[in-house]
Amino acid sequence: MKCSAWGGLLARALASVVVVSSLGGCLSGNDPDPQLANTETGLVRGAETSTGYKFLGIPYAAPPVGAQRWKAPAAAATWAGERDATKFGNHCPQGATFYGTASNTEDCLYLNVYRPKGDGPFPVVVWIHGGAFFLGESDGYDPSRLVAKGTVVVTLNYRLGVLGFLAHPALSAEQGGASGNYGLMDQQAALRWVKANIANFGGNPGNVTIAGQSAGGFSVMSHMVSPGSAGLFHKAIIQSGAYPFAMGQDTLAQAQAKGSNVAKAAGCTDQSLACLRAAPLASVLAGQAAVYPQGLAPHVDTKVLPMDAKKALTDGTYNKVPVMTGSTHDEWRLFVGQTELLTGAPLTAATYVPGIVAALSFPTEVATQMATGVYPLSAYPSASLALGAMGTDVVFACSGRQAARLLAARGTVYTYEFADGTAPQFLPGTLSFPSGASHNSELQYLVTTRTTLSAAQQALSDTMVGYWTEFARSGNPNAAGTSTWPAYTAAGDQYLSLAPGAVAVTTKFAADHKCAIWTPSP
């Protein structure tokens, strides 16, 4: 950070001996302390890393507790002196699962900044975590690989589950006729924080890419739709994030009806806001489990999201920026494996059709047609792999392709498929089938380092990090020394297949995933 950045701080700095001493280097003309950064709410002291510096647990909004529960995020409080930014802040309430650790505090609106060494300005990637909008946290992502390529990375927590997305008639009456999507409002507050503060961390506020996977990917798409996100980002990366195209998004009326059921399950039979805001966290989460056992998605609330994503992309009423989007070749195997580990029972020929019904909510007759016609057991080594292929195609692959085709009609899009069938298994435990390139598996090549990659996989990781960071820098992933990645067109239908030693353009994506069945148009 340059000394000139401190100009507006002097009045506040002079009120604190600690702050004045920390500014000594700047005031005397010496190099500033790279582990100290300024924000609108106060100074933060981070720590050095192997690739730069990290600043953890910075509050970007006030704790959404008490009367602030189920309201738009409020401004964070200021502080005097230096705030310790070497530890993660709390993450948002959830139980312990394969995808995150338990948390029982609603004081969770914190973000983390990772920056390279040097002055910058560097391109900025704001990473939004996944977890079906009711699981996950910012702590689980190590962006060192991206930072090492000259990118500032911001990770953040946002309100999850019904605490982040509850719609309710009483809330709508209080809030001008609409309610819910507070988690998306949190993300917008974090993006506003980035716009106002990231220059002090070496980032370029005029070159911000929002990126995310799964629910994080759909969050990115939601910001492309939301009027309140306009101007807060300049590029978008959507990883496995178009699944609501297949599953749908609730209207406000539908979401409010479910919210009333949550209130009842939480013990608020009178449906009052006083009861809802005073309800113990355990009761709120119990209501969530009763109504949304598999998670939820942002609903059309008429304000944050004036329409569903599919309609917005179809009509062209969205924030148009360059987009990178894609999925993994075997997405649904993660969920088949999750069920197997939780039940202890691998899918069999006898349980194949019931498994389809349970996993994809198909009517029994449709599930039977799929099991005997399009995805017959004779075509797969096991029932688990057959269901994995079906879920991948209908929920992720073909929905993602449909989104890409709509986006390409009005802007620049780059599409990929992560296809390393030998990727390290994400789930803990032994499965009866290979997990392949399952949902989440590409994250191990980009923003986590908890698994060991082979030399060929590490080379693929290096290639992917190069594409991702070049896209964040310029809006075009192509750089010297990489395989050419053409922009997507509906006519060409070209994807970049990402596999160890086999990064190449393919036109077989639609046929491989039977998209003519699942998304016959566009």
C-alpha positions in Angstrom: 0.0 0.0 0.0 1.4 3.4 -0.9 1.7 6.2 1.6 -0.7 8.4 -0.4 -3.5 6.0 0.5 -3.2 7.2 4.1 -4.1 10.8 3.4 -7.7 10.6 4.6 -6.7 8.8 7.7 -4.7 11.5 9.5 -7.5 12.9 11.6 -8.4 9.5 13.0 -4.8 8.4 13.2 -3.8 11.3 15.4 -6.4 10.1 17.9 -4.5 6.9 18.6 -0.9 6.6 19.6 -1.0 3.0 18.3 -2.2 4.1 14.9 0.3 7.0 14.7 3.2 4.6 15.5 2.0 2.2 12.9 2.0 4.9 10.3 5.5 6.1 11.1 7.0 4.5 8.0 4.6 6.3 5.7 4.9 9.6 7.5 8.7 9.6 7.4 8.9 8.4 3.8 10.0 4.9 4.5 8.3 1.8 3.0 5.0 1.1 4.7 4.4 -2.2 6.6 3.0 -4.7 4.1 1.2 -6.6 6.8 -0.9 -3.5 7.7 -3.8 -2.3 5.6 -6.4 0.3 5.9 -10.2 -0.2 5.5 -13.1 2.2 5.9 -13.7 0.9 9.4 -10.1 0.7 10.7 -6.7 -0.8 10.3 -6.1 -4.5 10.0 -2.9 -6.4 10.6 -2.4 -9.6 8.7 0.4 -12.1 8.2 2.9 -13.1 5.5 2.4 -16.2 3.5 4.5 -18.1 1.0 2.8 -16.2 -1.9 2.1 -12.8 -0.3 0.0 -11.7 2.6 -3.3 -12.7 4.2 -5.8 -10.6 6.1 -8.4 -12.8 7.7 -11.7 -12.3 9.6 -12.4 -8.7 8.5 -16.0 -7.7 9.2 -17.8 -6.4 6.2 -21.2 -5.9 7.8 -22.7 -5.8 11.3 -23.6 -9.1 13.0 -27.1 -10.1 11.7 -28.3 -10.9 15.2 -31.3 -9.9 17.3 -33.4 -7.3 15.6 -31.1 -7.5 12.6 -32.0 -11.1 11.9 -33.7 -11.3 8.5 -32.8 -7.8 7.5 -30.5 -6.3 4.9 -26.9 -6.2 6.1 -26.0 -3.1 8.1 -22.7 -1.3 8.2 -19.9 -2.8 10.3 -18.7 -0.9 13.3 -15.5 1.0 13.3 -12.6 0.3 15.6 -9.5 2.1 16.9 -6.0 1.0 16.5 -5.1 -2.2 14.7 -7.4 -5.2 14.4 -5.8 -8.6 14.4 -6.5 -10.1 11.0 -4.6 -13.4 11.4 -7.5 -15.7 12.2 -10.7 -16.5 10.4 -13.9 -15.1 11.6 -16.9 -17.2 12.6 -18.7 -18.9 9.8 -22.4 -19.1 9.4 -24.7 -21.5 11.3 -24.8 -25.1 10.0 -24.3 -28.7 11.2 -21.2 -30.7 10.7 -21.2 -32.4 7.3 -18.9 -33.6 4.5 -18.9 -30.0 3.3 -18.2 -27.9 6.4 -17.7 -27.8 10.1 -20.5 -26.9 12.6 -21.2 -23.4 13.7 -23.7 -22.1 16.1 -23.2 -18.3 15.9 -25.0 -15.9 13.7 -22.2 -13.3 14.0 -20.6 -14.5 10.8 -20.3 -11.8 8.2 -16.5 -11.8 7.7 -14.3 -11.9 4.7 -10.6 -12.7 4.0 -8.2 -11.0 1.6 -5.1 -12.7 0.1 -2.7 -10.5 -1.9 0.5 -11.0 -3.7 3.7 -9.2 -2.9 4.3 -6.0 -4.8 2.4 -2.8 -5.4 -0.1 -3.9 -8.0 -2.7 -3.0 -8.9 -3.7 -6.7 -9.3 -6.9 -8.1 -10.7 -9.3 -9.2 -8.0 -11.2 -12.5 -7.7 -14.1 -12.6 -5.2 -14.7 -16.3 -4.4 -18.2 -17.3 -3.2 -18.4 -20.7 -1.6 -20.8 -23.5 -2.4 -22.9 -25.8 -0.3 -26.5 -25.7 -1.5 -27.0 -22.4 0.2 -27.1 -24.0 3.6 -23.6 -25.4 4.1 -19.9 -24.3 3.6 -17.6 -21.5 4.7 -14.9 -19.2 3.4 -12.3 -21.1 5.6 -12.2 -24.1 3.3 -10.5 -22.5 0.3 -6.8 -21.9 0.0 -6.3 -19.5 -3.0 -2.5 -19.6 -2.9 -2.2 -20.9 -6.4 -4.2 -18.0 -7.7 -2.4 -15.4 -5.6 1.0 -16.8 -6.8 -0.1 -15.8 -10.4 -0.6 -12.1 -9.4 -4.2 -12.1 -8.3 -5.8 -10.6 -5.1 -8.4 -13.1 -3.9 -11.3 -12.4 -1.5 -13.3 -15.2 0.2 -16.3 -14.5 2.3 -19.1 -15.9 4.5 -22.7 -15.1 3.9 -25.9 -16.1 5.7 -27.0 -19.6 4.9 -30.2 -21.6 4.9 -33.3 -20.0 6.2 -31.3 -17.4 8.1 -30.1 -16.2 4.7 -33.0 -16.9 2.4 -36.3 -17.1 4.4 -39.3 -15.4 2.8 -42.3 -14.9 5.1 -45.5 -12.8 4.8 -44.7 -10.8 7.9 -41.1 -10.0 6.7 -42.5 -8.9 3.3 -45.0 -6.6 5.1 -42.2 -5.1 7.1 -39.8 -4.8 4.1 -41.9 -3.2 1.4 -43.6 -6.2 -0.1 -40.7 -8.6 -0.5 -38.5 -10.7 1.7 -35.7 -13.2 1.6 -32.4 -13.5 -0.3 -30.5 -11.9 2.6 -27.5 -14.1 1.8 -27.3 -12.5 -1.7 -27.6 -9.1 0.0 -24.6 -10.1 2.2 -22.6 -10.9 -0.9 -23.5 -7.6 -2.4 -22.3 -5.9 0.8 -19.0 -7.7 0.5 -18.7 -6.6 -3.1 -19.3 -3.0 -2.1 -16.6 -3.5 0.6 -14.3 -4.7 -2.1 -15.0 -1.7 -4.3 -14.3 0.7 -1.4 -11.3 -1.0 0.2 -9.5 -3.4 -2.1 -7.1 -0.8 -3.5 -5.5 -0.6 -0.1 -4.6 -4.3 -0.5 -3.1 -3.9 -3.9 -6.2 -4.8 -5.8 -7.8 -3.0 -8.7 -11.4 -2.1 -7.9 -12.0 -1.6 -11.6 -11.1 -5.2 -12.4 -13.2 -7.5 -10.2 -14.2 -11.0 -11.1 -16.8 -12.8 -9.1 -16.3 -16.6 -9.1 -17.9 -19.5 -7.3 -18.8 -23.2 -7.5 -22.1 -25.0 -7.1 -24.3 -22.6 -4.9 -21.4 -20.2 -5.3 -21.7 -20.5 -9.0 -25.4 -19.9 -8.9 -24.7 -16.9 -6.6 -22.5 -15.5 -9.4 -25.4 -16.0 -11.9 -27.8 -14.4 -9.5 -25.5 -11.3 -9.3 -25.7 -11.2 -13.1 -29.4 -11.0 -12.7 -29.7 -8.7 -9.7 -30.0 -4.9 -10.4 -28.3 -4.3 -7.0 -25.1 -5.9 -8.2 -24.7 -3.8 -11.4 -21.3 -2.2 -11.5 -19.8 -4.2 -8.6 -18.0 -6.7 -10.9 -16.5 -6.9 -14.4 -16.3 -10.6 -15.2 -17.9 -13.8 -13.9 -16.8 -17.4 -13.4 -19.6 -19.9 -12.9 -18.5 -23.4 -11.9 -21.3 -26.1 -11.8 -23.7 -23.3 -11.0 -26.6 -23.5 -13.5 -28.5 -26.4 -11.7 -31.5 -24.2 -10.8 -32.2 -24.2 -14.6 -33.3 -27.8 -14.1 -34.6 -27.6 -10.5 -36.4 -24.2 -10.8 -36.6 -21.2 -8.5 -39.5 -20.5 -6.2 -41.7 -17.4 -6.7 -42.2 -15.1 -3.8 -45.5 -16.7 -3.0 -44.0 -20.2 -3.0 -41.1 -19.1 -0.9 -43.4 -17.3 1.6 -45.6 -20.5 1.9 -42.5 -22.5 2.8 -41.4 -19.8 5.1 -44.6 -20.1 7.0 -44.0 -23.8 7.4 -40.5 -23.0 8.7 -41.9 -20.7 11.3 -44.4 -23.3 12.4 -41.7 -26.0 12.6 -39.6 -23.6 14.6 -42.4 -23.2 17.2 -43.8 -19.9 16.0 -47.3 -20.9 15.4 -48.5 -17.3 15.6 -46.2 -16.5 12.6 -45.1 -13.3 14.3 -41.8 -11.5 13.6 -41.3 -11.2 17.4 -41.4 -14.9 17.7 -39.2 -15.5 14.7 -36.5 -13.1 15.7 -36.5 -14.4 19.3 -36.5 -18.1 18.3 -33.4 -20.0 19.5 -31.0 -20.9 16.7 -31.6 -24.6 17.2 -35.3 -24.1 16.6 -34.7 -22.1 13.4 -32.4 -24.8 12.1 -34.9 -27.5 13.0 -37.5 -25.6 11.0 -35.0 -25.4 8.1 -34.4 -29.2 8.2 -38.1 -29.9 8.2 -38.8 -27.8 5.1 -35.5 -27.6 3.2 -33.7 -30.9 4.0 -31.6 -30.8 0.8 -30.9 -27.0 0.8 -32.6 -24.2 -1.2 -32.0 -21.7 -3.9 -32.5 -17.9 -4.1 -36.2 -17.2 -5.0 -37.7 -14.5 -7.2 -38.4 -11.8 -4.6 -39.2 -8.9 -7.1 -36.4 -6.8 -5.6 -33.0 -8.5 -5.2 -34.0 -10.9 -8.0 -36.8 -9.4 -10.1 -37.0 -12.7 -12.2 -35.5 -16.1 -12.3 -32.1 -16.6 -13.9 -33.4 -18.6 -16.9 -35.9 -15.9 -17.9 -33.4 -13.1 -17.3 -30.8 -14.8 -19.6 -33.5 -15.6 -22.2 -34.8 -12.0 -22.2 -31.3 -10.4 -22.0 -32.2 -8.5 -18.8 -29.0 -9.1 -16.9 -25.6 -7.5 -16.1 -23.6 -8.4 -19.2 -19.9 -9.2 -18.6 -17.5 -11.8 -20.0 -18.2 -15.2 -18.6 -16.3 -18.4 -18.0 -18.6 -21.4 -17.2 -18.4 -25.1 -17.0 -19.0 -28.3 -15.1 -17.3 -31.6 -14.2 -17.8 -34.8 -16.3 -19.2 -36.9 -13.4 -20.9 -34.3 -11.2 -23.6 -36.5 -9.7 -21.3 -39.2 -8.6 -20.6 -37.1 -5.5 -24.3 -37.3 -4.4 -24.6 -41.0 -5.2 -21.5 -41.6 -3.1 -22.7 -39.4 -0.3 -25.9 -41.5 -0.1 -23.9 -44.7 -0.1 -21.7 -43.5 2.7 -24.6 -42.3 4.8 -26.8 -45.4 4.3 -24.0 -48.0 4.0 -25.9 -49.5 1.1 -24.6 -49.3 -2.5 -27.2 -48.8 -5.2 -28.2 -52.1 -6.9 -30.4 -53.2 -9.8 -33.3 -53.6 -7.4 -32.9 -50.2 -5.9 -32.0 -48.3 -9.1 -35.5 -47.0 -9.9 -36.3 -46.0 -6.3 -32.9 -44.4 -6.2 -33.7 -42.3 -9.2 -37.0 -41.2 -7.7 -35.4 -40.3 -4.4 -32.4 -38.5 -5.9 -34.1 -36.6 -8.8 -37.7 -36.4 -7.7 -38.9 -38.1 -11.0 -42.3 -39.8 -11.0 -41.9 -43.5 -10.8 -43.0 -44.0 -14.4 -40.5 -41.5 -15.7 -37.7 -43.0 -13.6 -38.6 -46.4 -15.0 -38.4 -45.1 -18.6 -35.0 -43.6 -17.9 -33.8 -46.8 -16.3 -34.9 -49.0 -19.1 -34.4 -46.7 -22.1 -32.0 -43.8 -21.9 -29.8 -45.0 -19.0 -30.1 -48.8 -18.9 -28.0 -50.8 -16.5 -26.6 -52.8 -19.4 -24.8 -49.7 -20.5 -23.0 -49.0 -17.2 -20.7 -51.0 -14.9 -23.1 -50.4 -11.9 -26.3 -48.8 -10.9 -24.4 -46.2 -9.1 -22.6 -45.1 -12.2 -25.8 -45.1 -14.2 -27.5 -42.8 -11.7 -24.4 -40.7 -11.6 -24.5 -40.2 -15.3 -28.3 -39.4 -15.3 -28.0 -36.8 -12.5 -24.9 -35.2 -14.1 -26.7 -34.8 -17.4 -30.0 -33.4 -16.2 -29.0 -31.3 -13.3 -25.6 -29.9 -14.2 -24.2 -30.6 -17.7 -27.2 -29.7 -19.9 -28.4 -26.9 -17.7 -24.9 -25.4 -17.9 -24.9 -25.7 -21.6 -28.3 -24.1 -21.9 -27.1 -21.2 -19.8 -24.0 -20.9 -22.0 -26.0 -20.8 -25.1 -28.2 -18.0 -23.7 -25.2 -16.0 -22.5 -23.3 -16.5 -25.8 -26.2 -14.8 -27.7 -25.4 -11.5 -26.0 -21.8 -11.7 -24.9 -18.5 -13.5 -24.7 -18.5 -16.9 -23.0 -15.8 -19.6 -22.5 -17.0 -23.1 -21.6 -15.1 -26.0 -20.1 -15.5 -29.5 -18.8 -13.3 -30.8 -16.0 -12.7 -34.4 -17.1 -10.0 -35.9 -14.9 -11.5 -39.3 -14.1 -8.7 -40.0 -11.7 -9.2 -36.9 -9.6 -8.7 -37.4 -5.8 -12.0 -38.5 -4.2 -13.6 -35.6 -2.4 -15.7 -37.7 0.0 -14.1 -39.4 3.0 -14.6 -43.2 3.0 -14.5 -46.0 0.6 -17.0 -46.2 -2.3 -18.1 -49.2 -4.4 -17.5 -47.2 -7.6 -14.9 -44.7 -8.8 -15.9 -41.1 -8.0 -14.3 -39.8 -11.3 -14.5 -36.1 -12.1 -17.3 -35.6 -9.5 -18.9 -32.4 -8.2 -16.3 -30.3 -6.3 -13.4 -32.3 -7.7 -12.0 -29.4 -9.8 -11.6 -27.3 -6.7 -8.6 -29.4 -5.7 -6.8 -28.0 -8.8 -7.7 -24.4 -8.1 -8.4 -23.2 -4.6 -7.6 -26.1 -2.2 -4.4 -27.9 -1.4 -5.5 -30.6 1.0 -5.0 -33.4 -1.4 -1.8 -34.6 -3.2 -1.9 -34.4 -7.0 0.2 -36.5 -9.3 2.8 -34.8 -11.6 0.3 -34.9 -14.5 -2.5 -33.6 -12.3 -0.2 -30.8 -11.0 0.5 -29.9 -14.6 -3.2 -29.7 -15.2 -3.7 -27.6 -12.1 -1.0 -25.2 -13.4 -2.8 -25.0 -16.7 -6.2 -24.3 -15.1 -4.8 -21.7 -12.7 -3.3 -20.0 -15.7 -6.6 -19.9 -17.6 -8.5 -18.7 -14.5 -6.1 -15.9 -13.6 -5.7 -14.8 -17.2 -9.5 -14.6 -17.5 -9.6 -12.5 -14.3 -6.9 -10.2 -15.7 -8.2 -9.7 -19.2 -11.6 -11.4 -19.7 -9.9 -13.9 -22.1 -8.3 -17.0 -20.6 -5.9 -17.5 -23.5 -2.3 -16.8 -22.8 1.0 -17.6 -24.4 2.0 -21.3 -24.0 -1.6 -22.6 -23.5 -3.9 -24.6 -25.7 -6.2 -22.2 -27.6 -9.6 -21.9 -25.9 -12.2 -20.6 -28.4 -15.1 -18.5 -27.2 -18.3 -20.5 -27.1 -20.9 -20.2 -29.9 -24.2 -22.1 -30.2 -23.2 -23.1 -33.8 -19.7 -24.4 -32.8 -20.8 -25.8 -29.4 -17.1 -26.0 -28.4 -16.0 -26.9 -24.8 -12.4 -27.1 -23.5 -11.9 -30.5 -22.0 -9.6 -30.4 -19.0 -7.8 -33.7 -18.3 -4.2 -34.5 -17.4 -2.2 -34.5 -20.6 -5.3 -34.0 -22.7 -6.4 -30.4 -22.7 -8.3 -30.0 -25.9 -11.4 -28.5 -27.6 -14.3 -30.9 -28.0 -17.7 -30.7 -29.7 -19.0 -33.9 -28.1 -20.2 -32.4 -24.9 -23.9 -32.3 -25.9 -24.0 -35.9 -27.2 -22.0 -37.2 -24.3 -24.5 -35.8 -21.8 -27.7 -36.5 -23.9 -28.6 -32.8 -23.9 -31.0 -33.3 -26.8 -33.3 -35.1 -24.3 -32.8 -32.8 -21.3 -32.6 -29.4 -23.0 -33.9 -29.6 -26.6 -33.7 -25.8 -26.9 -32.2 -23.4 -27.2 
